[in-house]
Structure formats: structure tokens, C-alpha cells
């Protein structure tokens, strides 16, 4: 998850850290320009002499152009109102999960145990590092009711009913249920489905029509965005075979919407075990790129919901200054720095909102 807030600092990766991560993880990085100072110490001496000569001149210039030191009007006066100040630097907020070699959540993770790779920048100096403040779930449950899942539909409905009735929900958790078939998604109930939803509503659903999976994911994402709360974790749990046949939106459109709105997808694949398909690959991509998980339906709905609960309770969050980049999309990875057996999971990237708005407005 990546959010933005005003900031006034920048990221300067240290050469020792980049080299160490490069050796440990075998990732190709360009050596930064400041290595020239290590190779040519004479150049550093010359720059220091120039700095001593220029310092008095810079001080005089600062005094000459500072309106407060020269008795110019204070802010708020008519003349001072002509000054405009801008700040375009932003902050990234990233939620992630850490596990050990036995796939157990790490309870005592330290901020020097990992580094964030944001595009080509190696981030080690974080503004903040804490346990995630998210305390409750906002879940949209997407049920594929199209003809392509007809053979597995009864089992799918049984797993959905078990998740609703038996999963360890918190009293403050929200649950909405949508089905998708034909040409669009249909809302069965919203927000308080655990208390108001009747199992007969699921049992009576027909499995027919085409599969608008991508459109349904966009509808679910927009639903979560409209009621976003700072302490709620937006989650989409989708039961499907992953084979979209009619959506107006493309795979990339749906994934972009999910990443921009920072939802996480937990995909339950209803395909038969051992059957590799394009639909399975689609579900895995949605899950992995959003920082969620993929499981086969044979593992059971209890397994996928327990994964969600474990993630909610073990999530960490770091913040750091937005690195310079000409791309509107920043790719992200997290790598271990000491114990190479640690495993990290987060979303695969985020969109810088200001760049996104410029593109949408044609600028």
C-alpha cells in the first residue's frame, strides 16, 4: 500500500548499502556518480577549497535576497502576497508482510533487516517503521456465477457459505457480496452481509452466462474506495476460474485500478487441482501484484481467510521519501539485508498520483 503526504527530504542511497545488496541478491544496479569521489580524492580536495571561498559570497547573497532581513513586508501584507511557495516532494507509505524460512510471521522484525527497492533506488533510511495500524477488515467477496464454473459451482457456493458463517470475523469487520455473470457484477448485499445475508440466497444462484471478471474486480475496487476508512484494510476475495470472456475492461485496466486504490486480492482458484490454465495465471497475477495470495479451492475457504487474518495481524508499514523517477508507475521489491532466509511480500508497485492525474488530463 502506498500513500502520499507532504515532505521536504530526498533519498540518497549509500554506496556501501547498494554494493552489499547487489552482492547478496545479484541485482544489476548502476554505480552512482559519487563513486568518482572515491576514485579521485584530489577532486574532493579541490571542491573543498572552492567551497571555503564561496561560503562568504553565498552568505551575502542569502542576506541580500531575504525579505525579512532587509525589512521587507511580512507575509500577509499586500506586497508579500505576491510570493508563491511550492513543494512537490511526496512520501511513500508501504504495507508489507515478513515470514521466516518456516513460513511463520516474524514478530520482532527490525528496520535494518530489510531494504526497499523502489525502481532503481535502494531505500534503507526510513522515515518511520511500525506495525500496521489497520485493525479491521473491509471485504468484498466476489463470486463467479458464470457458466464456465458450472462443474464446480456447488462446491464453490459451499465454500463461500462456510467462510461467511464460520470464519473468525471481528464485530467491526465489513463484508459485501457480489456475483458476476452475463455482462456485469450484481450486488447481493453490502457492508453488513454477515448479519443480514441468508444462505438460501447463495443456494438459489444459477451458474450461467459469460464471465465479466475484470469488470467485476473494478466494481469491487470502486466499492471499497467509496467507503475507505483509515483503520480498515481493503480486501477482495474472489472465487473464480479466472477466465474472463466479455469484460469491457482489460486485465491491465483492472490491475491498475486495484493498485491505484491499494486493495489486495486473495484469489480462490476453482479450477481442478493440477490443471494449469490462463485463468489460473490471471488469478495468480492479480494476487501477487496486489500483495495478496492465491490458493486452490481444494485448500478450503478456511485456509484463505486464515491467511487474511494472519496478514492483518502481522503487517508492518514503512514510510520514505518518494524517489525521483520519470515513470508514473514505481515498481517495488523488499530484500533481506542480513538473514537471506527471510521472505517479504508486498504489492509489486504503486502509481504516483500526481503523474496519473496529468496523464488522465492529457497533460
JOPE-V452526 format. One record per backbone hydrogen bond with DSSP energy under -0.5 kcal/mol. CO is the residue of the C=O (numbers start at 1). NH is the residue of the N-H. If there is no record, write none. Layout:
co/nh
CO/NH
CO/NH
This chain:
co/nh
3/93
5/91
10/12
14/18
15/19
16/20
17/21
18/22
19/23
20/24
21/25
22/26
27/29
32/35
33/36
34/37
34/38
35/39
36/40
40/43
40/44
41/45
42/46
43/47
44/48
45/49
46/50
47/51
48/52
49/53
50/54
51/55
52/56
53/57
54/58
55/59
56/60
57/61
58/62
59/63
60/64
61/65
62/66
63/66
65/67
66/70
67/72
68/71
74/77
77/76
77/81
79/82
80/83
89/7
90/322
92/94
92/320
94/318
95/347
96/316
97/345
98/106
99/343
100/103
104/100
105/107
110/113
111/114
113/337
113/338
115/335
116/118
116/123
117/119
117/333
118/121
121/118
121/123
122/124
123/116
124/126
128/319
130/317
136/233
137/174
138/235
139/141
139/176
140/142
140/237
141/143
141/178
142/144
142/239
143/145
143/180
145/208
146/149
147/150
149/152
149/153
150/153
152/156
153/157
154/158
155/159
156/160
157/161
158/162
159/163
160/164
161/165
162/166
162/167
163/167
167/169
170/173
174/139
175/193
176/141
177/188
177/189
178/143
179/186
180/145
181/183
181/184
184/181
186/179
186/188
189/177
190/192
191/175
192/195
192/196
193/197
198/201
198/202
199/202
199/203
200/204
202/205
206/208
209/147
210/182
210/212
211/213
211/245
211/246
211/247
212/216
213/217
214/218
215/219
216/220
217/221
218/222
219/223
220/224
221/225
222/226
223/227
225/228
229/232
231/135
231/136
232/234
233/138
233/235
234/264
235/140
235/237
236/238
236/266
237/142
238/240
238/268
239/144
240/270
242/244
250/254
251/255
252/256
253/257
254/258
255/259
256/260
257/261
258/263
259/262
264/236
265/267
265/293
266/238
267/269
267/295
268/240
268/270
269/297
272/275
274/276
277/281
278/282
279/283
280/284
281/285
282/286
283/287
284/288
285/289
286/290
287/291
287/292
288/291
289/348
293/267
295/269
296/299
297/300
300/304
301/305
302/306
303/307
304/308
305/309
306/310
307/311
308/312
309/313
310/314
311/315
315/132
316/96
317/130
318/94
319/127
319/128
320/92
328/330
328/352
329/331
330/350
331/119
333/117
335/115
338/340
339/342
343/99
345/97
348/332
350/330
351/353
352/355
352/356
353/357
354/358
355/359
356/360
357/361
358/363
359/362
